[in-house]
Amino acid sequence: YYDLSPNLKTCLLYLSVFPEDYLIDKISLIWRWVAEGFIPYREGMESFELGEIYFNKLVNKSMIRWIDPAYSDDRGGCRVHDMVLDLIRTISNEVNFVTVHDMEHHSTCPGGKSANKVRRLAVHGKSGKHNCSIEMEHVRSFNVVDCRAKSMPLLLSFKVLRVLVIEDCVLSEGISLEHLGKLVQLRYLGLVKTAVKIPEGIGHDLKFLEILDVRGGLISELPPSVGELMNLRCLWADEGTVMKGEIGKLTCLEELELYSVDKCPNFFTMVGKLTKLRVLNIFFGEMEESAGKALMVSLCNLHKIHILRV
């Protein structure tokens, strides 16, 4: 650990937000590093590309264990060995990098003066209430993973939040994202395998949002205003989630995964405007011949494409 560069140490310490033995998705992890500001600018190299180099270095140094795509939903991932997790959680606690609140074991939530200094908060545990006394106005990253949450902090209590992840959770009735639009500094929104309604005005409010991840199929639709998120770099949605808005304005997109694109307005023409795309995974039912020709013309504009799945 002590031989790692400062940037690698930061990326490794961030893994303490995940529960023990959790399968961490490689692609979303790297984008979370980017959203947190851990990946420095390097001329001639995309931020994701540099983040992938960091990921591979941690694998090669045996700090994390690579999980083949065949065993991790076709995207590849990693797990953190228990000993390494103990190490990085201890260091994270010492330097106040990540605070973990386990709702089952009631592990420490800092109180008193230290509560004001929490920057990243992770909540784990199958049951219980989130009743941590931390003042949320200083929290930059809030991660709820694998929980059965009966209560959550009000979104209005966050003032500087950049990353919001609610993953693999069952939320009680009454928990909503009504005030999501108030999180004006939000860069990363992950709602994976969690049934919750996305507010209609998300595209008009979250002007700086870069990553929107709603995989898992439990969110039935993305509102039309998502098409106004002009800084969006990644949009991932599974089968069962329909995109209601046009994509033509999302010209910063680097990764796009959508199902039922035949229901997305003017998709086959508009996708040709997304010239920064590196990854395109699209799925549809039937396609008319004219739409097929429009798609072929559009694909010819995607000069940066690395991965294409139709």
Salt bridges, closest charged atoms under 4 A:
ASP25 OD2 - ARG75 NH2 2.85
GLU36 OE1 - ARG120 NE 3.25
GLU52 OE2 - LYS26 NZ 2.80
ASP102 OD2 - HIS105 ND1 3.21
GLU137 OE2 - HIS138 NE2 3.40
ASP146 OD1 - LYS126 NZ 2.73
GLU178 OE1 - HIS179 NE2 3.95
GLU200 OE2 - LYS197 NZ 3.73
GLU210 OE1 - ARG233 NH1 3.73
ASP213 OD2 - ARG215 NH2 2.82
GLU221 OE1 - LYS244 NZ 3.18
GLU228 OE1 - LYS249 NZ 3.17
GLU254 OE2 - ARG233 NH2 3.04
GLU254 OE1 - ARG278 NE 3.33
GLU255 OE2 - ARG278 NH2 3.02
GLU289 OE2 - LYS293 NZ 3.53
